[in-house]
Amino acid sequence: MAVDIVIYHNPVCGTSRNTLGLIRNAGIEPHVVEYLKTPPSRALLVELIDRAGITPRELLREKGTPYAELGLGDTSLSDDALVDAMMTHPILINRPIVVSPLGVKLCRPSEAVLDLLPGDQRGAFAKEDGQQVVDASGQRIA
């Protein structure tokens, strides 16, 4: 399927790996951007946040990051300050972010990506933890 999909991916993240697997299970080979190696520009990050319809705070990752040490829980911090922190420490950018012709979404949980894929799944898919999210006929399991 000739569909242009981009995933901002961290290969050590299970949710990110599951999301990539679901994209590939639809027969689509996405452009994979390992954002810790190649972070988006500030302008692109702001655009992704806007297009996803979320706030910079909603994109912030706490677990396994310098979130607490940087005092990012302070709700008086501006959106610009939060984006600045993500630019300085890309590990603060939650993942995976998927861009498709159907929209932009932070895909947590990983099956949220199904809303961005134009085609059906080609078969069953289970997350790494064994949770079945797509049945043998390619249909999403509720």
C-alpha positions as CSV (number, residue, x, y, z in Angstrom):
1,M,0.0,0.0,0.0
2,A,1.4,3.3,-1.0
3,V,0.6,5.4,2.0
4,D,3.0,8.0,3.5
5,I,3.2,7.3,7.3
6,V,5.8,8.6,9.7
7,I,6.4,7.2,13.1
8,Y,8.5,9.1,15.7
9,H,9.9,5.9,17.3
10,N,12.0,4.8,20.2
11,P,13.0,1.1,19.6
12,V,13.5,0.4,23.3
13,C,9.8,1.4,24.1
14,G,7.3,-1.5,23.9
15,T,4.4,0.8,23.0
16,S,6.4,2.2,20.2
17,R,7.4,-1.3,18.9
18,N,3.8,-2.4,19.1
19,T,2.6,0.6,17.2
20,L,5.2,0.0,14.5
21,G,4.1,-3.6,14.3
22,L,0.5,-2.6,13.8
23,I,1.4,-0.2,11.0
24,R,3.4,-3.0,9.3
25,N,0.5,-5.5,9.9
26,A,-1.6,-3.2,7.7
27,G,1.0,-3.8,4.9
28,I,2.5,-0.3,5.3
29,E,6.2,0.3,5.6
30,P,6.4,3.7,7.4
31,H,9.2,6.2,7.6
32,V,10.8,5.5,10.9
33,V,12.3,8.5,12.7
34,E,14.3,7.5,15.8
35,Y,13.7,10.8,17.4
36,L,16.3,10.4,20.1
37,K,19.0,10.1,17.3
38,T,17.3,12.7,15.0
39,P,15.0,15.0,17.1
40,P,12.5,17.1,15.2
41,S,13.2,20.8,14.8
42,R,11.4,23.1,17.2
43,A,9.0,24.2,14.5
44,L,8.2,20.6,13.5
45,L,7.6,19.6,17.2
46,V,5.2,22.5,17.6
47,E,3.4,21.6,14.4
48,L,3.1,17.9,15.5
49,I,1.6,19.0,18.9
50,D,-0.8,21.4,17.1
51,R,-1.9,18.8,14.5
52,A,-2.4,16.1,17.2
53,G,-4.7,18.5,19.0
54,I,-2.8,18.2,22.3
55,T,-0.8,20.6,24.5
56,P,3.0,20.4,25.1
57,R,2.2,19.2,28.6
58,E,0.2,16.3,27.2
59,L,3.3,15.3,25.1
60,L,5.7,15.4,28.1
61,R,7.0,12.0,29.2
62,E,7.7,11.6,32.9
63,K,8.9,8.0,33.3
64,G,12.6,7.5,32.7
65,T,13.3,11.2,32.0
66,P,14.6,14.3,33.9
67,Y,11.0,15.5,34.3
68,A,11.2,15.8,38.1
69,E,14.7,17.1,38.2
70,L,13.8,19.9,35.8
71,G,10.7,20.8,37.8
72,L,8.5,20.3,34.8
73,G,5.5,19.4,37.1
74,D,5.3,23.2,37.8
75,T,1.9,24.1,36.1
76,S,3.0,27.7,35.8
77,L,5.5,26.8,33.1
78,S,4.6,28.1,29.7
79,D,4.1,25.9,26.6
80,D,7.3,27.5,25.2
81,A,9.2,26.5,28.3
82,L,7.9,22.9,28.0
83,V,8.8,22.8,24.3
84,D,12.3,24.2,25.2
85,A,12.8,21.3,27.6
86,M,11.8,18.8,25.0
87,M,14.2,20.3,22.5
88,T,17.0,20.2,25.1
89,H,16.1,16.7,26.3
90,P,14.3,14.7,23.5
91,I,13.7,11.8,25.9
92,L,10.9,14.1,27.4
93,I,9.0,13.7,24.1
94,N,6.4,11.0,24.7
95,R,6.2,8.3,22.0
96,P,5.2,7.1,19.5
97,I,3.9,10.0,17.5
98,V,2.4,8.8,14.2
99,V,1.7,11.1,11.2
100,S,-0.6,9.8,8.4
101,P,-2.9,11.2,5.8
102,L,-5.7,10.7,8.4
103,G,-4.1,12.8,11.1
104,V,-1.4,13.0,13.8
105,K,-1.7,11.2,17.1
106,L,0.3,10.3,20.2
107,C,-0.4,6.5,20.0
108,R,-0.7,5.5,23.6
109,P,-2.0,2.9,23.8
110,S,-0.5,1.5,20.6
111,E,-3.8,0.4,19.1
112,A,-4.7,4.1,18.8
113,V,-2.7,3.9,15.6
114,L,-5.5,1.9,14.0
115,D,-7.5,5.2,13.7
116,L,-4.7,6.6,11.5
117,L,-4.4,3.6,9.1
118,P,-6.4,3.8,5.9
119,G,-6.4,0.0,5.3
120,D,-7.4,-3.0,7.2
121,Q,-5.0,-5.2,9.2
122,R,-3.8,-8.2,7.3
123,G,-4.2,-10.6,10.2
124,A,-4.1,-11.1,13.9
125,F,-1.9,-9.0,16.0
126,A,-0.9,-9.3,19.7
127,K,1.1,-6.8,21.7
128,E,4.4,-7.9,23.2
129,D,2.6,-8.6,26.5
130,G,0.3,-11.1,24.7
131,Q,-2.8,-8.9,24.6
132,Q,-4.7,-9.6,21.4
133,V,-5.7,-6.3,19.7
134,V,-6.6,-7.5,16.2
135,D,-8.3,-10.9,15.4
136,A,-7.4,-13.4,12.7
137,S,-9.8,-11.6,10.2
138,G,-7.9,-8.3,10.8
139,Q,-10.7,-6.7,12.9
140,R,-9.9,-4.6,15.9
141,I,-10.8,-6.3,19.2
142,A,-12.8,-4.0,21.4
